[in-house]
Amino acid sequence: MDIDVLGSLTVREGGAPVALTAPKPRQLHAVLAMHADRTVPVPLLIEELWEGRPPRSARNTLQTYILQLRELIGQALRLAGDAHDAKRVLVTEPDGYRLDTRGGAIDTHEFERRAASGYRAMAQEDFAAASRRLHDALALWQGPAFAGIRTGALLEMEIRRLEEARLCALDQRIEADLRLGRHRELVGELTVLASRHRMHESLHRQLMIALHRSGRRAEALAAYQRLRTTLVRDLGLEPSPALRRLQHSMLASGPEREAVEPAWGQLAPTG
């Protein structure tokens, strides 16, 4: 069984899609996919599906959803000419249910593997390899994680975790590209990202550097001022000392001089 959640939930068994349409069964499918190859306890499933307000029939309804999902898995198995019983793919355990991928591909695992390879290349200062590997990791994303799925607390937490992992990989891919001198190519992308993540210091630092190295010092300093205004207004905080040093170096330099920047990894994402 292959599972993709970095975008719309897509599950394939032997190449055939396993697709529920009703909101709650799709939500159940998403939770089982999120915990693929691990048992999900029944109380956790009920909490996710009914958000602390389960009806008396919750367990029976959950069993109905499981049967519906097994029926679709069985259809996919038959289409693939696979003799396995659907009960061996969606397994009933003493305390819950487990979706057995039988060694299938899971896009979140592949994303994490590729991103980790990119981070290792960054640590070794092999910026070309880091950029390539992180670009490949980010290419797995086809949209927001679990797009179109009804979510409770459990799925919301996983979506936030995945989005933070995506943003970290994006941040470091841009860092690698800056180290490779691709500052002009990055200005547009960073302008959009900084507007979406108004308090993310690392992205603003990268935008400032890309603008400054493109001969656009005034715009680089304006980006700093926008960030500072947001931080002071919304949080009562000044930018970090490292970012203030970068601003001061830009103020002291002419447009033709390269601003001093912190070492890779010195600035952690802040929001």
N, C-alpha and C positions, 0 to 999 in steps of 0.2 A: 504494500500500500504506500502510495506517494502522497505527501501532504504539503500543500502550500497555504500559508496564512499571511504572507507579506503582500497584501492586497486582498482581493476577495478570497474567501475560503474555497479551496479546490482540493478535493480528495479523489484519487483515482485508484482503482483496484484492477490490476492487470491491464492498465490503460483505459479502462472504462470509468466514466465519472460516477461518483456516488453523491447525489445531490438531493437534499431535502429542501422543501420550499417554505413550509410554515415557520414562523419566527422562533418559537420555543424549541422545536426539534433541531433547527439549525444552530441554535445557541448551545444545545446539548452536544451536538456534533463538534462544535468549535472547542468546547471545554475538553472533550475527549481527545481531540486532535492536539490541543495544547499540551496535554499530558500523555502524548503517545508513548506506548510501551510501559506506562505506569498505571497502577490502579488508582482510580478516582473514587473516594468514598461516597456512598449514597447521600449522607447528610450534606456534603460539600456541593454535590450536584443540585440538591433541592434548594440549598441556600442561594446558589447562583441563579437558578431558574425562577424562583419566586421571591427573592430578595427579602428573606426573613418573614414573609407572610404566606407560607404554604397553605393550600387548602387541605382538608382532611384526606382528599383523594390523591395527594401529591405522589406518594409512592406508586400507586396504581397507574397514575398518569405517566410517571417516569418510565415504568415498565412498558407502557404502550409506545412511548417514543423510542425506546430501545428496540422493540420489535419492528417498528417502522424502519429504523436504521439498518437492522439486520436484514430485512427484506431487500433493501436497496443494495446492500453489500452482496447478498446472495445473487441478485440479478447480475451485478458486475462480475462476480466470479464465474457465473455460467457463460456470460459473453466472452470471457477470457479463456474459457475452456479449463478452468481451474476446479479441481474436484474438492477443494477445501469446503468445509461447512462454515457458514457465516458465524456460527457460535464460536469458532476457533479464531476468528478475526476480531469480533467484538465479544470479549470473554467476560463471563460472569464470575466474579471472585466472591469470597465469603463476605467482604465488606463493601463491594462496589463493582465497578466495571473497568475494563482495560481494552484499549484499542491496540491491537497487535499489528505493527507495520510489517513484520516479517522481513526486516532489513531494508524496507523501502526508503526512498529519499524524503527528507524533511527540509524545507527551504530555510527554516530558522537555524537548523544545525549547520547547513552549508554556509549561510551568511556568517555565523560566528566563526567557523573554520577559516573562511577567507579573510575576515577582518583580523583575526588573530595573526595570520600570516603577514598581513600588511603592517600590523603594529610591530612585529618582530623586525621587519625590514626597516621601519622607522628608527627603531632602537639601534640598528646597525648602520644608520645613516645611508642606506641604499634607497634614496628617495624615488628613483625611477621605478624600482620594484614595488615600493610601498604605494605609490600612486596607482600603478596598474592593478595591484591586488585589491586595494580598497575600492577602486572603481568597479572591479568585477564583483565585489561583495555587494555594493550598493545597487548594481544592476539587477539583483534578485528582487528588489522591491518594485512591485507593480502598482502600488498605491498604499494608503494607510492600512496598517495591519488589521485583519479581521473586518475589512470594509463591508458595510451592509449588514453586519451581525448585531442582533440585539445583545446588549451587554449588561452584566451585573458587576459586582465588586471584583470578582475573581478575574474576569476577562479584562476589565478596566485596568487592573494592576499590571497584567501581562502586556497590554497595549502600551502603557506608559513605559514599561521596561524595554520593550522592543524599540519604541521611538527614541528613547535615550541612547540605546545602542546604535541606532541608525545615525543619530546626530553626532555621536562621538566618532563614528567611522567617517562621516562627511567632513567633520572638523579636521581630522588627521589627513584625509585625502587632499584637502585644500592646503594644509600645511606642507605636505610633500610637494604639491604643485608650485607653491611659493618658493620653496627651496630650489626648484628646477627653473626658476625665472619666468614662470608663466603668469606674471602679475596682471598684465593687460587683459589676458583671456578670462581672468577670475573676477574682474571688477563687477561685471553685470550680475553674475551668480551671487557674489557676496553682498551686493546691494539689496537683492531680494531677500537673502537669508537674514541680514541684519534687520530688515524691516519686519520680518516675521518673528524673530527672536530678539526683542528689543532690549533684553537685559543680559544677553549672552556675550560676555566680555571677550572670549576667544574669537568669535566671529567678527566682532567689531575691531579687534586688534588686527586681524587678517585683512579686513576691508581697508583700514588705515594704511597698512603696509602696501597693499596692492595699489591704492590710489597714489600714495607718495612716490612709489617707484615708477608710476606711470606719469610723473610730472604734475600731479594734481594735488599739491600740498594743501591748498585751501580747503578742498573737499575732504581730504583726510582729517584735517583738524575739525571740520564741521561734523564729521561722523563721530568724533570723540565727544563733541559738545552735545550732540543728540543723546548719546548714551549717558553722559553725566546728568543731563537734565532729567532723563527717565529714572535713573537710579536715585537721585536726590528727591525727586517728587514722589515716587512710589514707595521707596524703601528707606529714605533718610540716610542713604549711604553714598560715599564718594567712590569713584572707580578705584581699582586696586593700585597699590604702589607701582607695580610693574607697568600697568597701562599709563599711569601718570608720567612715569619716566619716558615711555615711548612718546607721549605727547610733547614733553619738554624737549626731547631730542629733535623732534620735527620742527618745533618752534625755533630751535637754535640753528637748524640746518637750512641751507638754501635748497631750492627745488632740485638742483642737480646733485645734491648729496643724498646718500642712502641713510635713512634713519636707523638708529641702533634698535635692535629688537631683542626680546627675551629669548633664551634658548628654548628649543622644542620641549614641550611638556611642562614648562614652567607655569603657564597659565591654564588652569583647569576650567572647563565650561561651568558657568554659574547660573544658567537658567535659560 
